Structures are given as C-alpha cells and as structure tokens.
C-alpha cells in the first residue's frame, strides 16, 4: 500500500541487522483489534524477544485503516530547509507606486488595456489625477455624450485637447465648460463645426483659463473673442490662426482685457491689421512669443513691438510690407530675442542679416527661407555671431558652395544649416562638409533622405528586394 500523506515519497530507513538480515517492517501495520491497544508494551516486548524491530512508541502511533497509513518520520534534512519564497505580486506595491507607473501610460493604454486587468486596476485607472489632463485629439468616437460623461466623472479637469474631433458639437463643449470651472487650457484645432457658442461657454464658466488654441475654426467671430477678453483675465496663451472672421475689433478687446498675455499666434488672418499689433504692444508688456504670419500687417505696426522688452520669439513670415529697417530696429532693441523667423519676405537682404548677426546678442535661431540674400549673409553670420545655432536659407537661389563652406568653417556655434533647394550648392560639397563638420546637420534633399533611411534601418526596416526586382 502506497502512503498518500505528506512525506510518502521519502525512502524508509534500512532496518537494523541482528545476526542475520531481517525483512523490513511494513510502514503500515495491519489493522489491530480493539484489545490490542491496551497492551502495546507487551506486544513490543514479544517482538524484541523474537529478534524483530520494536514498534514506534505508543504516543507516535496512529490508527491506520485500509485507506490510511502511518506517516513516516521526516527527512533530517527537511528541518533545515527554508520555505519557498512567495511569488511577487505587483498589487502588493503601494497604490502611490502603481499610480506612478500608470502615469507613464497613454490614455488608450490605460483605458483599453490596464483597466481591463482587474477591478483594482480599473479603479486606479479612474483616479482623478489621470483625468486632469485629457488628450482626446483625432478620436472620432468623442461625442457630446462622452464629453458629458467625462465631465460628470471628473470635474477637476484642467486641460483638454479635442482637436480634429468632428463628432461633437457646441452642446458637448458647453456641458464640459459648465461642469469643469477649473479648466486652464483648452485646445480645439480644426473643429470647424464649433461656433462662438463654445468659446463663449468656456469664457463664461472657466474664468481661470490661461490657454486657448482654436486655430482653423471658420465659425469663430469677434463675439467669442470679446467674451474671452472681458471674462478671462488670466489668459496667457492664444492661438487664432486661420480663423478668417476674426478682426481687429475682437483682438483689441483681448489685448485690453488680458494684460498677462505671454504668447499670441495668428496666421493668415486677413482682417487683423497694424491696429491689433499696436494694441498688444501697448497693453501686454509680458509678451514673449508673437506671430503674425500672413496677416495684413506692415512695418508701421511691427515697429511697435520694440516696446516688448521680454520678447524672445518673433514670427514675421510672409509680411508683404516689411522693410529691413524695421527688422534691424527690433533686433537692436529687443535684447532677449532668441528666435527670428523672416521666411517668405522677399525684401530681406544681406545688409539686414549682417546687422542681425551683430546685434542679436542672444539670437539662436534665424530662418531666412526664400529671402533675397547671397553668400555674404552666411559669411556675416559665421563672422559676427557667437550664438546662432540654427540657420535656414532654403530656396535662396543665390547661395553657393562658398557661402555654405565659409559659415561652416568660421561659426563656432552653428549646429544646423538648411540648404534645401539651394540649387547652386553642389551635393558633393555638402557631402564633404558633412564629413569635415560632423557636429553640424546639413539639410538638403539627399541628406534628409539618407537620415530618414538610416533611422528606418535602426528601427528594423529592411528593403523588400523581391518587390524591387520585379
């Protein structure tokens, strides 16, 4: 009979030899009659006298039936063996640690993966800290009903991005604004279905608002901007690019009401003129980033930006009536300027670039795509500037090998040189510059293609040679 109890697999000790080998005693003695329990000692004595092994002491004996047997002694080594370690369980970590881990997951990873593991993880994924900043951009499943559920679940949302969400309407945004009065940052690019109703609701219910980025909303008008200017005094960052119905009327209200503005970006707003630029320069002294790309702005308005002592980034792309004197004056008087974008201004010339290189004490980025410059501009940058790291002169048809070579040789700070479609720059020359100055990134069509292909190889991509051969 095989013992099924613990230790059944341990081999039995060899019985003692007395004169001649004795057959080993069975581990489980046959069932005894009730009378045999009363005289275990006598039975043991008889067994000793008969030359057989003595039975176990009485206190260690157990009754054994047909299905049970006597438990053998433990292996002497077992007393020194430590219990096996417990299998580590991630849920034994403190909740604060798990929350920190989950914070590194994206919204989709938390909602569609981690929250489905168990109820505990689902509750952690619903923690309020994960619903303070929501990026719902480009999700077509975002509807008015979903926005209402999110707002009801977490009323402490401080930032939300609903860009490119086409399945919602003003109704959902209004409910969100009403239930989340602590909203600080609101982004809704290319939501063409939204109107002034949304922005008015956000302005009315979220007085602490600091950022509004609603570019490319065709229905947005000055009425919405007036509400922002009158009710959101903490506003610091606005983006109304390609909102074609916005004019000076709404912009001036914002300039006069939001005195803490630090960033403003406009793009192709043809109804925005010099009056808006002047208003912001006069009423918003904390402005650091200003962009009026493609607006109906001239040098008469831009010159007012010289009042902004904190100005660090200026985007004046495609300003049709921008002269060199205005640009040079801004660089001279705005000492903190670090980034200047003058692309698509055909009038900017070598003399202007030379003054920029000399006067831009903190300038690090200079963009001159499609400007009227020659090699002399690049030579001046390399000779006079000790701070400029990025120079882009793409599509400047008068740039040649000489200019690209001399700026690379003389500049101590240059890290990027854009030469896209500078047709007089030979690709062989660029390849030599890449080898001689590895700390500088040279951008041409061929060089960019090489870098893209190299990154693809690093990510494991391999060309399909069979498809290429066919």
C-alpha positions in Angstrom: 0.0 0.0 0.0 1.3 3.4 -1.0 1.1 6.2 1.5 -0.6 9.3 0.2 0.2 11.6 3.1 3.0 14.2 3.3 6.4 12.6 3.2 5.2 9.5 1.4 8.0 9.9 -1.2 10.8 9.9 1.5 12.6 6.5 1.5 12.3 4.4 4.6 15.4 3.8 6.8 17.1 0.4 6.4 16.2 -1.8 9.4 18.9 -2.8 11.9 20.7 -6.1 11.3 20.8 -8.6 14.3 22.7 -11.7 13.4 21.0 -12.1 10.1 19.1 -9.9 7.7 15.5 -9.4 8.8 12.8 -8.5 6.4 11.9 -4.8 6.7 8.8 -3.9 8.7 5.9 -2.6 6.7 5.4 1.1 7.0 1.7 0.5 7.9 1.0 -2.4 10.3 -2.2 -4.3 9.7 -5.3 -3.1 11.5 -5.3 -4.1 15.1 -8.2 -5.2 17.1 -9.6 -3.0 19.9 -8.0 -5.3 22.5 -4.5 -4.9 21.1 -4.4 -1.2 22.0 -4.4 -2.0 25.7 -1.1 -3.8 25.7 1.3 -2.2 23.2 4.2 -2.7 25.5 3.7 -6.4 25.8 3.5 -6.8 22.1 6.6 -4.8 21.7 8.4 -6.9 24.3 7.4 -10.1 22.5 8.7 -8.6 19.2 12.1 -7.7 20.7 12.5 -11.1 22.2 11.6 -12.6 18.9 14.5 -10.7 17.3 12.4 -8.2 15.3 12.4 -4.5 15.2 10.5 -2.7 18.0 7.4 -0.8 17.0 7.1 3.0 17.3 6.4 4.4 20.8 2.8 4.4 21.7 2.5 8.2 21.6 3.6 8.3 18.0 1.3 5.5 16.8 -1.8 6.3 14.7 -4.6 4.2 13.7 -4.5 3.1 10.1 -7.4 1.9 8.2 -7.4 0.4 4.7 -7.1 3.9 3.1 -4.7 5.4 5.6 -1.2 4.5 6.7 1.3 5.6 9.4 3.1 8.9 8.5 6.9 8.2 8.3 9.5 10.3 10.1 10.6 13.5 8.3 13.8 13.6 6.4 16.5 15.0 8.8 17.4 17.5 6.1 13.9 18.9 6.0 14.3 20.7 9.3 17.0 22.9 7.8 15.1 23.7 4.5 13.6 27.2 4.3 10.0 27.5 2.9 9.9 28.5 -0.7 9.6 32.3 -1.3 6.3 33.8 -2.1 5.7 34.7 -5.8 6.0 38.5 -6.1 2.7 40.3 -6.8 2.6 43.7 -8.4 -0.5 44.5 -6.5 1.5 44.3 -3.2 3.1 47.7 -4.2 1.6 50.8 -2.6 -1.1 52.4 -4.6 1.0 55.5 -5.0 3.7 53.5 -6.8 1.1 51.9 -9.1 -0.3 55.3 -9.9 3.2 56.5 -10.8 3.6 53.5 -13.1 0.2 54.1 -14.8 1.1 57.7 -15.3 3.6 56.7 -17.9 0.8 55.0 -20.0 -1.1 56.8 -22.7 -4.9 57.4 -22.4 -5.5 54.4 -24.7 -3.2 52.1 -22.8 -4.9 52.9 -19.5 -8.5 52.7 -20.8 -8.2 49.8 -23.3 -5.5 47.7 -21.6 -4.6 48.3 -17.9 -8.1 49.0 -16.7 -9.3 45.6 -18.1 -6.8 43.6 -16.0 -8.8 43.6 -12.7 -11.2 45.7 -10.7 -8.4 47.1 -8.6 -6.5 48.3 -11.7 -9.7 49.7 -13.1 -10.2 51.8 -10.0 -6.6 53.0 -10.2 -7.0 54.0 -13.9 -10.0 56.1 -12.9 -8.0 58.0 -10.3 -8.7 61.7 -10.6 -5.0 62.6 -11.4 -5.3 60.8 -14.8 -8.4 62.8 -15.8 -7.0 66.2 -15.1 -5.2 66.5 -18.4 -7.0 64.8 -21.4 -5.8 64.5 -24.9 -8.8 63.3 -27.0 -7.5 64.7 -30.3 -8.4 62.9 -33.5 -10.8 60.5 -31.8 -14.0 60.3 -33.8 -15.7 58.4 -31.0 -15.7 61.6 -29.0 -19.3 62.7 -28.9 -21.4 65.1 -26.8 -22.5 62.2 -24.7 -18.9 61.1 -24.0 -17.8 64.6 -23.1 -20.7 64.8 -20.6 -19.8 61.5 -19.0 -16.2 62.6 -18.7 -17.1 65.9 -17.2 -19.5 64.2 -14.7 -16.9 61.6 -13.7 -14.1 64.1 -13.2 -15.0 67.7 -12.6 -11.4 68.7 -11.8 -10.2 68.7 -15.5 -7.6 71.5 -16.0 -6.6 70.7 -19.6 -8.4 69.2 -22.6 -7.5 68.8 -26.3 -10.3 67.9 -28.6 -8.6 68.9 -31.9 -9.9 67.1 -35.0 -12.9 65.6 -33.1 -15.7 66.0 -35.7 -18.4 64.0 -34.0 -19.2 66.5 -31.2 -20.9 69.9 -31.2 -21.2 73.1 -29.2 -23.5 71.2 -26.8 -20.8 68.9 -25.5 -18.3 71.7 -25.1 -20.9 73.7 -23.2 -21.6 70.9 -20.8 -17.8 70.3 -20.3 -17.3 74.0 -19.5 -20.2 74.2 -17.1 -19.0 71.1 -15.1 -15.3 71.9 -15.2 -14.9 75.5 -13.9 -11.2 74.9 -13.1 -10.3 74.4 -16.8 -7.0 76.2 -17.5 -6.0 75.0 -21.0 -8.4 74.5 -23.9 -7.3 73.3 -27.4 -9.6 72.6 -30.3 -7.8 72.9 -33.7 -9.8 72.3 -36.9 -13.1 71.8 -35.2 -15.0 73.5 -37.9 -18.4 72.6 -36.6 -17.8 74.7 -33.4 -19.0 78.3 -33.2 -19.0 81.2 -30.9 -21.3 79.3 -28.6 -18.5 77.0 -27.5 -15.9 79.7 -26.8 -18.5 81.9 -25.0 -19.4 79.0 -22.7 -15.7 78.3 -22.0 -15.1 82.0 -21.2 -18.2 82.3 -19.0 -17.7 79.2 -16.9 -13.9 79.0 -16.8 -12.6 82.3 -15.5 -9.2 80.9 -14.7 -8.5 80.0 -18.3 -4.8 80.5 -19.3 -4.6 78.9 -22.8 -7.0 79.0 -25.8 -5.8 77.4 -29.0 -8.7 77.2 -31.5 -7.0 77.6 -34.9 -8.8 76.9 -38.1 -12.4 77.4 -36.8 -14.3 79.1 -39.6 -17.3 80.0 -37.5 -15.4 81.8 -34.8 -16.0 85.6 -34.8 -15.2 88.7 -32.7 -18.2 87.9 -30.4 -16.4 85.0 -28.9 -13.1 86.9 -28.6 -14.9 89.7 -26.8 -16.1 87.3 -24.1 -12.6 85.9 -23.6 -11.2 89.4 -23.3 -13.8 90.5 -20.7 -14.0 87.4 -18.5 -10.7 85.6 -18.7 -8.2 87.9 -17.1 -5.6 85.2 -16.5 -5.2 84.4 -20.2 -1.6 83.9 -21.2 -1.5 82.0 -24.5 -3.8 82.4 -27.5 -3.8 80.9 -31.0 -6.4 82.0 -33.5 -4.6 81.1 -36.7 -6.8 80.7 -39.8 -9.9 81.9 -38.1 -10.8 84.1 -41.0 -13.7 86.1 -39.5 -11.6 87.5 -36.6 -10.8 91.2 -37.0 -9.1 94.0 -35.0 -12.4 94.5 -33.1 -12.1 91.3 -31.2 -8.3 91.3 -30.9 -8.2 94.8 -29.3 -10.7 93.7 -26.6 -8.4 90.7 -25.8 -5.4 93.0 -25.7 -7.0 95.4 -23.3 -8.6 92.8 -21.1 -5.8 90.1 -20.9 -2.8 92.0 -19.6 -0.9 88.9 -18.7 -0.6 87.6 -22.2 2.7 85.9 -23.0 2.1 84.2 -26.3 0.0 85.2 -29.3 -0.1 83.5 -32.7 -2.1 84.5 -35.7 -1.8 83.0 -39.2 -3.5 84.2 -42.4 -6.0 86.4 -40.5 -6.5 88.9 -43.2 -8.8 91.1 -41.1 -6.1 91.6 -38.5 -4.0 94.7 -39.2 -1.5 97.0 -37.6 -4.1 98.2 -35.0 -4.0 94.8 -33.3 -0.2 94.7 -33.2 -0.1 98.1 -31.7 -2.8 97.2 -29.1 -0.9 94.1 -27.9 2.4 96.0 -27.8 0.9 98.7 -25.6 -1.3 96.7 -23.2 0.6 93.3 -22.9 4.1 94.1 -21.7 4.8 90.4 -20.7 4.6 89.1 -24.3 7.4 86.7 -25.1 6.2 85.0 -28.3 4.5 86.9 -31.1 3.5 85.6 -34.5 1.5 87.4 -37.3 2.3 85.1 -40.2 0.5 86.2 -43.4 -1.7 88.8 -41.6 -2.4 92.3 -43.1 0.4 93.7 -41.0 3.0 96.2 -42.2 6.2 97.8 -40.8 4.1 100.5 -39.3 2.5 98.0 -36.9 5.6 95.8 -36.4 7.7 98.7 -35.2 5.6 98.9 -32.0 6.9 95.5 -31.0 10.2 97.2 -30.0 8.4 98.1 -26.7 8.3 94.4 -25.7 11.5 94.0 -23.6 10.7 90.3 -22.8 10.2 89.4 -26.5 12.1 86.1 -27.2 10.5 84.7 -30.3 9.1 86.6 -33.3 7.4 85.1 -36.3 7.0 87.6 -39.2 6.7 85.1 -42.1 5.1 86.4 -45.3 4.6 90.0 -44.2 4.2 91.7 -47.6 5.2 95.2 -46.4 8.0 94.5 -44.0 11.2 96.5 -44.6 14.8 95.9 -43.5 15.0 98.9 -41.2 12.1 97.8 -39.1 13.6 94.3 -38.6 17.0 95.8 -37.7 15.5 98.1 -35.2 13.6 95.3 -33.5 16.8 93.2 -33.2 18.7 96.1 -31.7 16.1 97.0 -29.1 14.7 93.5 -28.1 17.8 92.2 -26.5 16.2 88.9 -25.3 15.2 87.8 -28.8 16.3 84.2 -29.4 14.3 83.1 -32.4 13.5 85.2 -35.5 11.5 83.9 -38.5 11.7 86.1 -41.6 10.8 83.4 -44.2 9.0 84.4 -47.4 9.9 88.1 -47.1 11.5 88.8 -50.4 12.9 92.2 -49.4 15.2 91.0 -46.6 18.8 91.4 -47.8 22.4 90.8 -46.9 22.8 94.1 -45.0 19.8 93.3 -42.8 21.2 89.8 -42.0 24.6 91.4 -41.1 23.0 93.7 -38.6 21.0 90.8 -37.2 24.3 88.8 -36.7 26.0 91.7 -35.0 23.1 92.9 -32.8 21.4 89.7 -31.9 23.3 89.0 -28.7 21.0 86.2 -27.6 19.8 85.0 -31.0 20.0 81.3 -31.6 17.6 80.6 -34.5 17.4 82.5 -37.7 15.1 81.5 -40.5 15.6 83.1 -43.9 13.8 80.8 -46.4 13.1 82.5 -49.7 14.7 85.8 -48.8 16.8 88.0 -51.1 20.2 87.0 -49.7 23.5 85.8 -51.0 26.7 84.1 -49.7 27.6 87.4 -48.0 24.8 86.8 -45.5 26.1 83.4 -44.5 29.7 84.8 -44.2 28.4 87.6 -41.9 26.6 85.1 -39.7 29.7 83.0 -39.3 32.0 86.0 -38.7 29.9 88.1 -36.3 27.5 85.8 -34.4 28.7 83.8 -31.4 25.2 82.5 -30.5 23.3 81.5 -33.6 22.9 77.7 -33.8 20.2 77.3 -36.5 20.3 78.9 -39.9 17.8 78.0 -42.7 18.4 79.6 -46.1 16.4 77.1 -48.1 15.2 78.3 -51.6 17.6 81.2 -51.6 18.8 80.8 -55.1 22.0 82.9 -54.8 23.6 80.7 -52.1 26.6 78.8 -53.4 29.2 76.4 -52.2 31.3 79.3 -51.0 28.7 80.6 -48.5 28.0 77.1 -47.1 31.6 76.3 -46.7 32.7 79.6 -45.1 29.9 79.6 -42.5 30.7 76.1 -41.5 34.4 77.0 -41.2 34.0 80.2 -39.2 31.0 79.7 -37.0 31.7 78.4 -33.5 28.0 78.0 -32.6 26.4 76.6 -35.8 24.6 73.3 -35.4 22.1 73.3 -38.2 22.3 74.7 -41.8 19.3 74.4 -44.0 20.1 74.3 -47.7 17.0 72.8 -49.2 16.7 73.7 -52.9 19.7 75.9 -52.9 20.4 74.8 -56.4 23.9 76.4 -56.7 25.2 74.3 -53.8 26.8 71.2 -55.1 25.8 68.0 -53.3 29.4 66.8 -53.4 30.4 69.9 -51.5 27.7 69.2 -48.9 28.9 65.6 -48.5 32.4 66.9 -47.8 31.1 69.3 -45.3 29.2 66.5 -43.5 32.5 64.6 -43.1 34.5 67.6 -42.0 32.0 69.1 -39.6 30.0 66.2 -38.0 28.6 68.5 -35.3 26.6 70.4 -37.9 23.5 69.0 -39.5 23.3 69.9 -43.2 19.8 69.8 -44.7 19.4 69.0 -48.4 17.0 66.7 -50.2 19.7 64.0 -50.4 21.0 64.4 -46.9 17.5 64.3 -45.4 16.7 61.1 -47.4 19.8 59.5 -46.1 19.0 60.3 -42.5 15.4 59.0 -42.9 16.7 55.8 -44.4 19.2 55.4 -41.6 16.5 55.8 -38.9 14.4 53.3 -40.7 17.2 50.7 -40.6 17.8 51.4 -36.9 14.1 50.7 -36.3 14.4 47.3 -38.0 13.2 48.1 -41.5 14.6 46.1 -44.4 14.1 46.7 -48.1 11.9 44.2 -50.0 14.4 43.1 -52.6 11.9 40.8 -54.3 9.4 43.6 -54.9 12.2 45.8 -56.2 13.5 43.2 -58.7 10.0 42.5 -60.1 
